[in-house]
């Protein structure tokens, strides 16, 4: 599934994973340039404040 970051980038969710050290659920995702990133699942799907408005950090586009 593809997501648009609130700043405009398009990313593909590769998989969900678990951090070995503390069992934090993670999201692994790929940028358009092929680089691989990961964030805690709670951060990937959280709402953030941008210009006084609450928006999703990543919005599904598929």
Steps between C-alpha positions, in 0.01 A plus 500: 500500500620852422484801731553873453701672773353829618796679334411337166731199456357167384602186690421131470433308819729196476401316817439529869771375734590483869800667664696218662623706796163610638233340275387836361282450189669662198401595146761441229449714191675588173545845348478570125883505482513143638624590848350295784373662820330388818304672775305382798150406379347752743706782343432393139123511555480794743337836445725802515434873508589690182414872475253463787319202343514133600602282203610139458877465463442244221175470300420188294470573127414156354 
